[in-house]
């Protein structure tokens, strides 16, 4: 039982809990089990100290547990429920959860989620054409296969997955444009749709949430990692664009300009098609986040409310990016908190719902286009990503003030805090 809280912490961290929430959960659980302990979370590491640190005459034991961070919403909910049981049987059941395959664990399902997410995002987020949909699905599925299966064959590939995906996508798209010079393809929307799941927006936003909770080490590391991923994605575009003989998509920059020789394609602007594609997009993201089928409806509701709010603020009310981002994330947070008060886990709909609004997706796609069109790593683009993520966090925090995720105090009775 001594290592029970430590094992539970590794599971929480692995399945998507933020660092500061993991620490709070573990302190409560160790107190309920009457085990004197303290915890600190770092990127890919949980430090556990058993004993009373204020009393130097007693021996203490310190454990360093490596816990890579990931996302599995279905297992995160099960682990949180086990933490509320606080008994020996819960630790045994935790081993069952850790060793189970989990929801949507099949590699081919994860790979196809890339393609379906790209095909639906190019219409829902970027208002692309039907040709853009076809290309996004095919290229996105290929990127999904490479991203899913390549790390099993080449273990070191996981460190270059974003760069290789960006490079491969750029080369394929430019070859397609070269083979079809009479049709104008929108490079930036197709490119971002194909690598939608690799975009660092969610990690960028969560890093500011960690920093706002004074978890400085974990938040800073996640922030730097997100910026590095964004630069790797942009670097893949630069390398792919430098290959001789491929078409030039941008009106600015080296190479021939084909914008005057190709025919622009009609965008899909019908509200009916957007409404039809939106469930495909949210379900694809649900698969990627490994949420269960029972949680899919609330995930769809949170994403729909957030996306509708952003579209209304941006297109109808003509609000600026900061106000639109804050209001849309506020609505997503409200849906998640109401779901938590009904017995669920707020992080499940919030993470998937906010993914459509984070930098690199709906919220600040203009800044990423700026990075691709002009200077890679442009300070203006990076600063815009930062401030939009900041406003998203402000909206989430205010939603907790308006609707608290559970009845009573932060931890009451047998229930852990189920907010985000």
C-alpha positions as CSV (number, residue, x, y, z in Angstrom):
1,X,0.0,0.0,0.0
2,X,3.0,2.3,0.6
3,X,3.5,2.8,-3.2
4,X,-0.2,2.9,-3.9
5,X,-0.4,6.8,-4.2
6,X,2.8,6.8,-6.3
7,X,1.3,4.2,-8.8
8,X,-1.9,6.2,-8.9
9,X,0.0,9.4,-9.6
10,X,1.8,7.8,-12.5
11,X,-1.5,6.7,-14.0
12,X,-3.1,10.1,-13.6
13,X,-0.1,11.8,-15.2
14,X,0.1,9.3,-18.0
15,X,-3.6,9.7,-19.0
16,X,-3.8,13.5,-19.1
17,X,-4.1,15.0,-15.7
18,X,-2.1,18.3,-15.3
19,X,0.8,18.4,-12.9
20,X,-0.8,20.6,-10.2
21,X,-4.0,18.4,-10.2
22,X,-1.9,15.3,-9.9
23,X,-0.2,16.7,-6.9
24,X,-3.4,17.8,-5.2
25,X,-5.0,14.3,-5.8
26,X,-2.0,12.5,-4.4
27,X,-1.8,14.7,-1.2
28,X,-5.5,14.1,-0.5
29,X,-5.2,10.3,-1.1
30,X,-2.1,9.9,1.1
31,X,-3.8,11.9,3.8
32,X,-6.9,9.7,3.6
33,X,-4.8,6.6,3.8
34,X,-2.9,8.1,6.7
35,X,0.4,7.8,4.8
36,X,2.7,10.8,5.5
37,X,3.9,11.8,2.1
38,X,4.5,14.8,-0.2
39,X,4.6,14.9,-4.0
40,X,6.1,17.1,-6.8
41,X,5.5,16.6,-10.5
42,X,8.0,17.5,-13.2
43,X,8.0,16.8,-17.0
44,X,8.0,13.0,-17.3
45,X,8.8,12.6,-13.6
46,X,7.0,12.3,-10.3
47,X,8.9,12.8,-7.1
48,X,7.4,11.0,-4.0
49,X,8.7,11.4,-0.5
50,X,7.2,9.1,2.2
51,X,7.8,10.3,5.8
52,X,7.5,13.5,7.8
53,X,10.0,15.9,6.3
54,X,9.8,18.3,9.3
55,X,11.0,15.6,11.7
56,X,14.6,14.7,10.8
57,X,14.9,11.9,13.4
58,X,12.5,9.7,11.4
59,X,13.6,7.9,8.3
60,X,12.0,8.8,5.0
61,X,11.9,7.1,1.6
62,X,12.0,9.0,-1.7
63,X,10.9,7.5,-5.1
64,X,11.6,8.9,-8.5
65,X,8.9,7.6,-10.9
66,X,9.2,8.2,-14.6
67,X,5.7,9.0,-16.0
68,X,5.5,10.2,-19.6
69,X,2.6,12.5,-20.2
70,X,-0.1,11.5,-22.6
71,X,-3.9,11.5,-23.2
72,X,-6.4,8.8,-22.6
73,X,-9.7,10.3,-21.4
74,X,-11.4,7.0,-20.8
75,X,-8.7,5.6,-18.5
76,X,-8.3,9.0,-16.8
77,X,-11.9,8.9,-15.7
78,X,-11.5,5.3,-14.5
79,X,-8.4,6.2,-12.5
80,X,-10.1,9.2,-10.9
81,X,-12.9,7.0,-9.8
82,X,-10.5,4.5,-8.3
83,X,-8.8,7.2,-6.4
84,X,-12.1,8.0,-4.7
85,X,-12.4,4.4,-3.4
86,X,-9.1,4.6,-1.4
87,X,-8.8,0.9,-0.6
88,X,-6.5,-2.1,-1.4
89,X,-8.9,-3.3,-4.0
90,X,-8.5,0.0,-5.8
91,X,-4.8,-0.6,-6.2
92,X,-5.5,-4.0,-7.7
93,X,-8.0,-2.6,-10.1
94,X,-5.4,0.1,-11.0
95,X,-3.2,-2.7,-12.3
96,X,-6.1,-3.9,-14.5
97,X,-6.5,-0.4,-15.9
98,X,-2.8,0.0,-16.6
99,X,-2.6,-3.4,-18.4
100,X,-5.9,-3.1,-20.4
101,X,-5.7,-2.0,-24.0
102,X,-7.9,1.0,-23.4
103,X,-10.4,2.8,-25.7
104,X,-9.5,3.2,-29.4
105,X,-6.1,1.6,-28.8
106,X,-6.0,-0.1,-32.2
107,X,-3.2,1.5,-34.3
108,X,-5.3,1.5,-37.5
109,X,-8.1,3.4,-35.8
110,X,-5.7,6.1,-34.6
111,X,-4.2,6.3,-38.1
112,X,-7.5,6.7,-39.7
113,X,-8.5,9.4,-37.2
114,X,-5.8,11.6,-38.7
115,X,-7.4,11.4,-42.1
116,X,-11.0,11.9,-41.0
117,X,-9.9,14.8,-38.8
118,X,-8.1,16.5,-41.7
119,X,-10.9,16.0,-44.2
120,X,-13.5,17.4,-41.8
121,X,-11.3,20.3,-40.4
122,X,-10.6,21.7,-43.9
123,X,-14.3,22.4,-44.3
124,X,-15.3,23.2,-40.7
125,X,-12.4,25.4,-39.8
126,X,-11.0,26.6,-43.2
127,X,-13.9,26.5,-45.6
128,X,-12.0,24.5,-48.2
129,X,-13.1,22.9,-51.4
130,X,-14.1,19.3,-52.1
131,X,-10.7,18.7,-53.7
132,X,-9.1,20.0,-50.5
133,X,-11.2,17.5,-48.5
134,X,-10.1,14.6,-50.7
135,X,-6.4,15.6,-50.5
136,X,-6.6,16.2,-46.7
137,X,-8.1,12.8,-46.1
138,X,-5.5,10.9,-48.2
139,X,-2.5,12.8,-47.0
140,X,-3.8,12.9,-43.4
141,X,-4.3,9.2,-43.4
142,X,-0.8,8.7,-44.7
143,X,0.6,10.9,-41.9
144,X,-1.4,8.9,-39.5
145,X,0.0,5.6,-40.7
146,X,3.6,7.0,-40.5
147,X,3.0,8.6,-37.1
148,X,1.5,5.5,-35.6
149,X,3.6,2.7,-37.1
150,X,7.0,4.3,-37.7
151,X,7.9,4.6,-34.0
152,X,7.5,0.9,-33.6
153,X,10.0,0.2,-36.4
154,X,12.4,3.2,-35.7
155,X,12.3,4.0,-31.9
156,X,14.2,7.2,-32.4
157,X,11.6,8.5,-34.9
158,X,9.4,9.7,-32.1
159,X,11.7,12.6,-31.5
160,X,11.3,13.8,-35.1
161,X,7.7,12.9,-35.7
162,X,6.5,16.5,-36.1
163,X,9.4,17.5,-38.4
164,X,9.0,14.4,-40.6
165,X,5.2,14.8,-40.8
166,X,5.5,18.4,-41.8
167,X,8.2,17.7,-44.4
168,X,6.3,14.8,-45.9
169,X,3.1,16.7,-46.0
170,X,4.8,19.7,-47.7
171,X,6.5,17.5,-50.4
172,X,3.3,15.6,-51.2
173,X,1.1,18.8,-51.5
174,X,3.6,20.5,-53.7
175,X,3.9,17.4,-56.0
176,X,0.1,17.3,-56.2
177,X,0.0,21.0,-57.2
178,X,2.8,20.4,-59.8
179,X,0.7,17.6,-61.3
180,X,-2.4,19.7,-61.4
181,X,-1.3,23.2,-62.3
182,X,-4.7,24.3,-63.5
183,X,-6.3,24.0,-60.0
184,X,-5.3,26.3,-57.2
185,X,-4.9,24.4,-53.9
186,X,-4.9,26.3,-50.6
187,X,-1.6,25.1,-49.1
188,X,-2.0,26.5,-45.5
189,X,-5.5,25.1,-44.8
190,X,-4.7,21.7,-46.3
191,X,-1.3,21.5,-44.5
192,X,-2.8,22.4,-41.1
193,X,-5.7,20.0,-41.6
194,X,-3.4,17.1,-42.4
195,X,-1.3,17.6,-39.3
196,X,-4.1,18.9,-37.1
197,X,-3.4,16.3,-34.4
198,X,0.3,17.2,-34.3
199,X,-0.3,20.9,-33.8
200,X,1.0,22.1,-30.4
201,X,-1.9,24.3,-29.5
202,X,-3.4,22.2,-26.7
203,X,0.0,21.7,-25.1
204,X,0.6,25.4,-25.4
205,X,-2.6,26.3,-23.7
206,X,-2.2,23.7,-20.9
207,X,1.3,25.1,-20.2
208,X,-0.2,28.5,-19.4
209,X,-2.7,26.7,-17.2
210,X,0.1,25.1,-15.3
211,X,1.9,28.4,-14.9
212,X,-1.2,30.1,-13.6
213,X,-1.4,27.4,-11.0
214,X,2.2,28.2,-9.9
215,X,3.5,24.9,-11.2
216,X,6.5,26.7,-12.8
217,X,8.8,23.8,-13.7
218,X,6.2,21.7,-15.5
219,X,4.5,24.7,-17.1
220,X,7.8,26.2,-18.4
221,X,8.9,22.8,-19.8
222,X,5.6,22.3,-21.6
223,X,5.7,25.8,-23.0
224,X,9.2,25.5,-24.4
225,X,8.3,22.1,-25.8
226,X,5.2,23.5,-27.6
227,X,7.2,26.3,-29.1
228,X,9.8,23.9,-30.3
229,X,7.1,21.7,-32.0
230,X,5.7,24.8,-33.7
231,X,9.2,25.6,-35.1
232,X,9.8,22.0,-36.2
233,X,6.5,22.1,-38.1
234,X,7.5,25.3,-39.8
235,X,11.0,24.0,-40.5
236,X,9.5,21.0,-42.3
237,X,7.7,23.5,-44.6
238,X,11.0,25.3,-45.3
239,X,12.9,22.1,-46.1
240,X,10.1,20.8,-48.3
241,X,9.8,24.1,-50.1
242,X,13.5,24.2,-50.9
243,X,13.4,21.0,-52.9
244,X,13.9,22.0,-56.6
245,X,11.2,21.3,-59.1
246,X,8.2,21.6,-56.7
247,X,5.5,24.2,-57.2
248,X,5.6,27.4,-55.2
249,X,2.3,28.0,-53.3
250,X,3.1,31.4,-51.7
251,X,2.8,34.6,-53.6
252,X,5.8,35.9,-51.6
253,X,9.1,34.0,-51.5
254,X,11.3,32.4,-54.1
255,X,10.1,30.4,-57.0
256,X,7.5,30.9,-59.7
257,X,4.1,32.3,-58.8
258,X,1.3,30.0,-60.1
259,X,-1.6,32.1,-58.6
260,X,-2.2,33.8,-62.0
261,X,-2.3,30.5,-64.0
262,X,-4.5,28.3,-61.9
263,X,-8.3,28.4,-61.4
264,X,-9.5,28.9,-57.8
265,X,-11.8,26.2,-56.5
266,X,-15.2,26.9,-55.0
267,X,-15.1,26.7,-51.2
268,X,-17.7,24.7,-49.3
269,X,-19.7,27.4,-47.5
270,X,-23.0,25.6,-47.1
271,X,-24.0,25.5,-43.4
272,X,-25.5,22.1,-44.0
273,X,-22.1,20.6,-45.0
274,X,-20.4,22.3,-42.1
275,X,-23.0,20.8,-39.7
276,X,-22.5,17.4,-41.3
277,X,-18.7,17.5,-41.0
278,X,-18.5,18.9,-37.5
279,X,-19.5,15.6,-35.8
280,X,-16.9,13.8,-37.9
281,X,-14.3,16.3,-36.6
282,X,-15.3,16.0,-33.0
283,X,-15.5,12.2,-33.2
284,X,-12.0,12.0,-34.8
285,X,-10.6,14.1,-32.0
286,X,-12.5,11.9,-29.4
287,X,-10.7,8.9,-30.9
288,X,-7.4,10.6,-30.7
289,X,-8.0,11.6,-27.1
290,X,-9.2,8.0,-26.4
291,X,-12.4,9.1,-24.7
292,X,-15.1,6.4,-24.3
293,X,-18.3,6.2,-26.4
294,X,-20.3,7.2,-23.3
295,X,-18.4,10.5,-23.2
296,X,-18.7,11.2,-26.9
297,X,-22.0,13.1,-26.6
298,X,-20.7,15.6,-24.0
299,X,-17.5,16.0,-25.9
300,X,-19.6,16.9,-29.0
301,X,-21.7,19.3,-27.0
302,X,-18.7,21.1,-25.5
303,X,-17.0,21.4,-28.9
304,X,-20.2,22.6,-30.6
305,X,-20.9,25.2,-28.0
306,X,-17.3,26.5,-28.1
307,X,-17.1,26.6,-31.9
308,X,-20.5,28.2,-32.3
309,X,-19.6,30.9,-29.7
310,X,-16.3,31.6,-31.5
311,X,-18.0,31.8,-34.9
312,X,-20.7,34.1,-33.6
313,X,-18.2,36.4,-31.9
314,X,-15.9,36.5,-34.9
315,X,-18.2,36.5,-37.9
316,X,-21.4,38.1,-36.6
317,X,-20.4,40.4,-33.7
318,X,-16.9,41.1,-35.2
319,X,-15.2,40.9,-31.9
320,X,-11.4,40.8,-31.7
321,X,-9.5,37.5,-31.3
322,X,-9.0,38.0,-27.5
323,X,-12.7,38.4,-26.7
324,X,-13.7,35.6,-29.1
325,X,-11.2,33.2,-27.6
326,X,-12.1,34.1,-24.0
327,X,-15.9,33.8,-24.5
328,X,-15.7,30.5,-26.4
329,X,-13.4,28.9,-23.9
330,X,-15.7,30.2,-21.1
331,X,-18.6,28.3,-22.7
332,X,-16.5,25.1,-23.1
333,X,-15.5,25.4,-19.4
334,X,-19.2,25.8,-18.4
335,X,-20.2,22.6,-20.3
336,X,-17.3,20.7,-18.7
337,X,-18.1,22.0,-15.2
338,X,-21.8,21.2,-15.5
339,X,-20.8,17.7,-16.7
340,X,-18.6,17.3,-13.6
341,X,-21.4,18.3,-11.3
342,X,-23.5,15.5,-12.9
343,X,-20.8,13.0,-11.9
344,X,-18.4,13.1,-14.9
345,X,-14.9,14.4,-15.3
346,X,-14.7,18.0,-16.6
347,X,-11.3,17.5,-18.3
348,X,-12.8,15.0,-20.8
349,X,-15.0,17.5,-22.7
350,X,-12.8,20.5,-22.0
351,X,-9.6,19.1,-23.5
352,X,-11.4,17.9,-26.7
353,X,-13.6,20.9,-26.9
354,X,-10.8,23.4,-26.5
355,X,-8.7,21.6,-29.1
356,X,-10.7,23.3,-31.9
357,X,-10.0,26.7,-30.4
358,X,-6.4,26.5,-29.4
359,X,-3.4,28.1,-31.3
360,X,-2.9,26.3,-34.5
361,X,-6.6,25.5,-35.0
362,X,-9.6,27.9,-35.0
363,X,-8.4,30.4,-32.5
364,X,-5.1,31.7,-34.1
365,X,-4.8,30.0,-37.5
366,X,-3.9,33.4,-38.9
367,X,-0.7,33.5,-36.8
368,X,0.4,30.1,-38.1
369,X,-0.2,31.2,-41.6
370,X,2.0,34.2,-40.8
371,X,4.7,31.9,-39.7
372,X,4.5,29.9,-42.9
373,X,4.1,32.9,-45.3
374,X,6.8,35.1,-43.9
375,X,9.5,34.6,-41.3
376,X,9.7,31.2,-39.7
377,X,9.4,31.8,-35.9
378,X,8.1,35.3,-36.4
379,X,7.9,37.1,-33.1
380,X,4.5,38.5,-34.1
381,X,3.1,35.0,-34.7
382,X,4.6,33.6,-31.5
383,X,3.3,36.5,-29.4
384,X,-0.2,36.1,-30.9
385,X,-0.2,32.4,-30.1
386,X,0.8,33.3,-26.5
387,X,-1.9,35.9,-26.0
388,X,-4.7,33.8,-27.5
389,X,-3.7,30.9,-25.3
390,X,-3.7,33.3,-22.3
391,X,-7.3,34.5,-23.1
392,X,-8.4,30.9,-23.5
393,X,-7.1,30.2,-20.0
394,X,-8.9,33.3,-18.6
395,X,-12.1,32.0,-20.1
396,X,-11.6,28.6,-18.5
397,X,-10.8,30.0,-15.1
398,X,-13.9,32.3,-15.1
399,X,-16.1,29.3,-16.0
400,X,-15.0,27.6,-12.8
401,X,-15.9,30.8,-10.8
402,X,-19.4,30.8,-12.4
403,X,-20.1,27.1,-12.2
404,X,-18.0,25.1,-9.7
405,X,-17.3,21.6,-10.9
406,X,-18.7,19.9,-7.9
407,X,-21.0,20.5,-4.9
408,X,-19.3,21.5,-1.7
409,X,-15.6,22.2,-1.0
410,X,-12.6,21.3,-3.2
411,X,-12.4,17.8,-1.7
412,X,-15.4,16.6,0.2
413,X,-16.4,13.2,1.3
414,X,-15.4,10.5,-1.1
415,X,-15.1,12.6,-4.2
416,X,-12.0,14.1,-5.7
417,X,-12.0,17.4,-7.5
418,X,-13.3,16.7,-11.0
419,X,-12.6,20.1,-12.6
420,X,-9.8,20.7,-15.1
